Amino acid sequence: MKSWKVLIGVMVLALALIAAACNSDPTATTRPTAAPTNTAVPPTATAVPPTLAPGETPQPTATSRPPTATPRPTATSAPTQPPPETDFFEGKTIRIIVGSVPGGGYDFFSRIVAKHMPQYIPGKPSMIIQNMPGAGGLIGNNFLYNSAKPDGLTISPIHMELMGQALVKGPGVQLDFANFEYLGHIQQSKPNCAITTEAEGNITSFEDLIGGPEIPMGAFASTTFFVDLLNEAFGTNLKNVSGYGGTGDMFIAVEQGEVHGFCGYPASSIVGARPEWISSGYVNPFILFSLAGPDEIIPDTPVFDEFEDLTTPAYMEVFRALTIPYAVFRPFGAPPGTPEDRVLVLRDAFWKTMNDPDFISDAERVGRPVNPLPYDQFIAALMAGMQVSDEALAIIRPLYE
């Protein structure tokens, strides 16, 4: 009898243990520890400064604000729903690597992104700016691609002007545009080439530049292709003067008469940095690179394809291919390999930032429009820009050798 009681007791205990196991959550796992805060931020990294970047001045009147190119998207059209909120970003610092000196468009937008985006990230991390200028943004973007830890705590504006250079794997290119973890973009841009009233000769149109006098043009490693292509395709006599750390430095060179023109800026960026240049007639855009018609700020500036009869179809394909990146301008991205759940959180927060009224106001107050495409349209256009013919690549390649 005693042995039967022992046996029954053992069976009851076993059944209790089985029941407890069945009631537990089979998917539950120990929560991983949060990734350590990125401590690699050099001492030059700075806290988010005031809204206006150095050299930026507000528009003189509200009526001079450039209109957006397309209806502003609504927050309800966010491209991807983020996963359930986690506490990964709580107490962390996100570093924004800016591939140019303070004073230009990339720096300006990075600073207002850092000001407004944290509120939309679960845990509300802080954001800091680290300027890493050089090679037209290539140094900063190479760093993001190869050296930044892919943990969601380092992001950067991607310099789309580098697209042609990346297509042909030009000198110094250590990245593939297709592999960044993109968050979205800020603008649909229409860059132009412009000269000042100090340029030699009585230049009143693009045709006057064909076979005309030599004109020194301020440039970066990422924008010299504009001048080189115009010279090759149309016979202009423009001369690249490069080596500037960023827009701020180059615009000072314009004011000092070191150069008499520049390429690669949309009118909104020129107005944002120097409100009086275009309105006073000191700077005169002479050709526009756009796949979506004229720029409403400078509606009389001719679009490049109006001159297709003056060159070859292959050159026109090159102009179109190198214009596409500007239609998806100022994208932000994270390093390849960043965990998908963190990318989705950042992507959702970035889209909400683009629709934040205060963010939009900060940008438009200095003449910089905010008009992004929804993520799926943005990424489709970006990938399409990487598809070019062998004939076009043969023209592009020497531009970066």
C-alpha positions in Angstrom: 0.0 0.0 0.0 2.8 2.4 0.8 4.5 1.8 -2.5 1.2 2.5 -4.3 1.0 5.9 -2.5 4.5 6.8 -3.6 3.7 5.8 -7.2 0.6 7.9 -7.2 2.5 10.9 -5.8 5.1 10.6 -8.5 2.4 10.5 -11.2 0.7 13.6 -9.8 3.9 15.5 -9.8 4.7 14.5 -13.4 1.3 15.6 -14.6 1.7 19.0 -12.8 5.1 19.5 -14.5 3.6 18.7 -18.0 0.7 21.1 -17.4 3.1 23.9 -16.5 5.1 23.3 -19.6 2.0 23.4 -21.8 0.9 26.7 -20.3 4.2 28.4 -21.1 4.7 30.6 -24.2 6.6 28.3 -26.7 7.8 31.4 -28.7 9.0 33.3 -25.7 12.8 33.9 -25.7 15.1 35.8 -23.5 15.1 39.5 -24.6 18.4 40.3 -26.2 20.4 43.0 -24.6 20.3 46.3 -26.3 23.2 47.0 -28.6 25.8 49.3 -26.9 25.7 52.9 -27.6 27.9 53.9 -30.5 31.0 55.3 -28.9 32.9 55.9 -32.1 31.6 59.4 -32.6 34.6 61.7 -32.9 34.9 64.7 -30.7 33.9 66.9 -33.7 30.4 65.6 -33.6 28.1 68.3 -32.5 24.6 68.5 -31.0 21.8 69.6 -33.3 22.3 73.3 -34.0 19.6 75.9 -34.7 17.4 75.3 -37.7 19.2 77.5 -40.2 22.5 76.1 -41.4 25.5 78.5 -41.7 25.1 80.7 -44.7 21.3 80.1 -44.9 19.1 83.2 -44.6 15.3 83.3 -44.6 13.4 84.2 -47.7 12.7 88.0 -47.8 9.0 87.5 -48.4 6.6 84.6 -48.1 5.6 85.0 -51.7 9.1 84.0 -52.9 8.8 80.5 -51.4 9.2 78.0 -54.3 6.2 75.8 -54.8 6.5 72.0 -54.5 6.7 70.0 -57.7 3.9 67.6 -56.7 1.1 67.5 -54.1 2.6 66.8 -50.7 2.1 63.2 -49.7 0.1 62.5 -46.6 1.3 60.6 -43.6 -1.3 57.9 -44.2 0.6 56.9 -47.3 3.6 55.7 -45.3 5.3 53.0 -47.3 5.7 50.3 -44.8 4.3 49.7 -41.3 7.0 49.3 -38.7 7.2 46.3 -36.4 5.9 46.6 -32.9 7.7 49.3 -30.9 10.8 48.1 -29.1 13.0 49.8 -26.6 16.2 49.4 -28.7 16.6 53.1 -29.5 15.8 54.3 -26.0 18.8 56.1 -24.5 20.8 55.8 -27.7 22.3 58.4 -29.9 21.9 58.2 -33.7 24.8 59.8 -35.7 24.1 61.5 -39.1 27.3 61.5 -41.3 27.2 64.5 -43.5 29.6 64.3 -46.5 30.1 68.1 -46.8 31.0 71.1 -44.7 28.4 73.1 -42.8 26.5 75.6 -45.0 25.1 73.5 -47.9 21.9 71.7 -48.6 22.9 68.3 -47.3 24.1 69.8 -44.0 21.0 71.9 -43.7 18.6 69.1 -44.2 20.6 66.7 -41.9 20.3 69.3 -39.1 16.5 69.7 -39.4 16.1 65.9 -39.8 18.0 65.6 -36.5 15.8 68.2 -34.9 12.4 66.6 -35.9 12.9 62.9 -36.5 13.7 61.6 -33.0 10.1 62.2 -31.8 8.9 59.6 -34.3 11.4 56.9 -33.3 10.3 54.6 -30.4 12.4 55.5 -27.4 13.1 59.0 -28.7 16.9 58.8 -29.2 19.0 61.9 -29.6 20.7 62.7 -32.9 24.0 64.3 -33.6 25.7 65.6 -36.8 29.2 64.6 -37.9 30.6 66.4 -40.9 32.9 64.2 -43.0 33.5 66.3 -46.1 35.6 65.5 -49.2 35.4 64.2 -52.8 31.9 65.6 -53.3 30.4 63.5 -50.6 32.2 60.3 -51.5 34.3 60.1 -48.3 31.2 60.3 -46.1 29.2 57.8 -48.2 32.2 55.4 -48.4 32.4 55.5 -44.6 28.7 54.8 -44.2 29.0 51.8 -46.6 32.2 50.2 -45.3 33.0 51.4 -41.8 29.8 52.4 -40.0 28.4 49.7 -37.7 25.1 48.4 -39.3 23.1 48.7 -36.1 20.6 51.4 -36.9 22.6 54.1 -35.0 24.4 55.6 -38.1 22.6 57.1 -41.1 23.5 59.6 -43.8 22.2 61.6 -46.7 23.3 59.8 -49.9 24.9 62.0 -52.5 23.0 61.2 -55.6 25.5 63.3 -57.7 27.8 60.3 -57.3 25.5 58.0 -59.3 27.4 58.3 -62.5 30.7 57.8 -60.8 29.3 54.7 -59.1 27.9 53.2 -62.3 31.4 53.0 -63.8 33.2 52.2 -60.5 35.2 55.4 -60.8 38.3 56.2 -58.7 37.6 56.1 -55.0 34.2 54.5 -55.3 33.9 51.8 -52.6 30.1 51.4 -52.6 27.1 50.2 -54.5 24.1 52.5 -54.6 21.8 49.4 -54.8 22.9 48.1 -51.4 22.2 50.9 -49.0 19.2 50.5 -46.6 17.2 53.5 -47.8 14.8 55.4 -45.5 13.3 57.6 -48.2 14.2 60.9 -49.8 13.4 64.6 -49.4 13.1 66.3 -52.7 12.4 65.9 -56.4 15.1 68.2 -57.7 15.8 70.0 -61.0 19.4 71.1 -61.1 20.7 73.7 -63.5 23.9 75.3 -64.7 24.2 79.0 -64.3 26.7 81.9 -64.8 27.1 85.2 -63.2 27.1 88.7 -64.7 30.9 88.6 -64.3 31.3 85.9 -66.9 33.2 87.1 -70.0 31.2 87.8 -73.2 27.6 89.0 -73.7 26.0 85.6 -72.8 22.2 85.8 -73.0 21.4 82.2 -73.9 22.8 78.6 -74.0 23.5 79.0 -77.7 25.8 81.9 -76.9 28.0 79.5 -74.9 28.6 77.1 -77.8 32.0 78.0 -79.1 32.1 81.0 -76.7 34.7 82.2 -74.3 36.2 80.1 -71.5 34.2 80.5 -68.3 35.5 79.1 -64.9 32.8 77.1 -63.2 32.8 76.1 -59.5 32.5 72.3 -59.1 32.9 69.3 -56.8 34.2 65.9 -57.7 30.6 64.8 -58.0 29.4 67.6 -60.3 32.3 68.1 -62.8 30.4 65.8 -65.2 27.9 68.6 -66.0 30.6 70.8 -67.5 32.5 67.9 -69.2 29.3 66.6 -70.8 28.2 70.1 -72.0 31.6 70.6 -73.6 31.7 67.2 -75.3 28.0 67.1 -76.4 27.5 70.8 -77.5 31.0 72.4 -77.8 30.8 74.8 -74.9 34.0 76.1 -73.4 33.4 75.8 -69.7 36.2 75.0 -67.3 35.8 73.1 -64.0 37.4 74.7 -60.9 37.1 72.1 -58.1 38.5 71.4 -54.7 35.8 73.1 -52.6 34.7 71.5 -49.3 31.1 72.2 -49.9 28.5 74.7 -51.2 29.4 77.3 -48.6 33.0 77.4 -49.7 32.2 77.4 -53.4 29.6 80.2 -53.2 32.1 82.3 -51.4 34.4 81.7 -54.4 31.6 83.0 -56.7 31.3 86.1 -54.6 35.0 86.7 -54.7 35.1 86.3 -58.5 37.2 83.1 -58.4 34.6 81.4 -60.5 31.8 82.8 -62.7 29.3 80.0 -62.6 28.4 76.5 -61.3 26.4 73.5 -62.1 24.3 71.0 -60.2 22.1 73.1 -58.0 18.3 73.5 -58.2 17.0 77.0 -58.1 15.6 76.4 -54.6 19.0 75.6 -53.3 20.5 78.8 -54.8 17.7 80.9 -53.4 18.0 79.1 -50.0 21.7 80.0 -49.7 21.7 83.4 -51.5 18.2 84.7 -51.8 19.1 87.7 -54.0 21.3 86.0 -56.6 18.6 85.0 -59.0 16.1 87.8 -58.3 18.7 90.5 -58.8 19.9 88.9 -62.1 23.4 88.4 -60.7 23.1 84.6 -61.4 21.5 83.4 -64.6 20.7 79.7 -65.1 21.2 78.8 -68.8 20.2 75.1 -68.9 17.9 72.9 -66.7 18.3 69.1 -66.1 14.8 67.9 -65.5 12.6 65.0 -66.6 9.5 66.7 -65.3 9.4 70.0 -67.2 10.5 73.5 -66.2 11.4 74.8 -62.8 8.7 77.1 -61.6 11.2 79.3 -59.9 13.1 79.8 -63.2 10.4 79.0 -65.8 12.2 80.5 -68.7 15.3 78.3 -68.3 15.4 75.8 -71.2 15.4 72.0 -70.4 18.3 70.1 -71.8 16.3 68.0 -74.2 15.3 71.1 -76.0 18.7 71.0 -77.5 18.7 67.3 -78.7 19.1 68.4 -82.3 22.5 69.8 -81.4 24.0 66.5 -80.3 23.7 62.7 -80.6 21.1 60.3 -79.2 23.8 58.6 -77.1 24.6 61.9 -75.3 21.0 62.5 -74.7 20.7 59.1 -73.0 23.6 60.0 -70.8 22.0 63.3 -69.8 18.7 61.5 -69.0 20.5 58.8 -67.0 22.4 61.3 -64.9 19.3 63.4 -64.4 17.2 60.6 -62.8 19.1 60.7 -59.5 18.0 64.3 -59.0 14.3 63.2 -59.3 14.9 61.2 -56.1 17.2 63.7 -54.5 18.6 63.8 -51.0 17.8 60.3 -49.9 18.9 59.1 -46.5 20.2 55.6 -45.9 21.8 53.2 -43.4 24.7 50.8 -43.9 24.1 47.6 -45.8 23.2 44.8 -43.4 21.3 47.0 -40.9 18.7 44.8 -39.2 15.4 44.9 -41.1 13.2 45.7 -38.0 15.4 48.8 -37.2 15.3 49.9 -40.8 11.5 49.7 -40.9 11.3 51.8 -37.7 13.7 54.4 -39.1 11.9 54.4 -42.5 8.5 55.0 -40.9 9.9 57.8 -38.7 11.6 59.4 -41.7 8.4 59.5 -43.7 6.5 61.0 -40.8 9.2 63.6 -40.5 8.8 64.5 -44.2 5.1 65.2 -43.4 5.7 67.0 -40.2 4.4 70.6 -40.5 7.3 72.1 -38.5 9.9 70.2 -40.5 8.3 71.5 -43.7 8.1 75.0 -42.4 11.8 75.0 -41.4 12.7 73.9 -44.9 10.4 76.2 -46.8 11.3 79.2 -44.7 14.7 79.3 -46.5 13.3 78.4 -49.9 13.9 74.6 -49.8 10.8 72.5 -50.9 10.0 69.2 -49.3 8.3 67.0 -51.9 9.3 63.3 -51.6 7.8 60.4 -53.5 6.3 57.6 -51.4 8.9 54.9 -50.7 7.9 52.4 -53.3 7.9 55.0 -56.1 11.2 56.4 -54.8 13.0 53.0 -54.8 11.6 52.0 -58.2 12.9 55.3 -59.8 16.3 54.9 -58.1 16.8 51.4 -59.3 15.7 52.4 -62.9 18.4 55.1 -62.9 21.0 52.3 -62.6 20.0 50.7 -66.0 21.9 52.3 -68.9 23.1 51.0 -72.2 26.7 50.0 -72.9 27.0 52.9 -75.4 26.0 55.4 -72.6 28.4 53.8 -70.2 31.2 54.2 -72.7 30.5 58.0 -72.6 30.1 58.1 -68.8 33.3 56.2 -68.0 35.8 58.8 -69.2 34.1 61.5 -67.2 35.3 59.9 -64.0 38.8 58.7 -65.0 
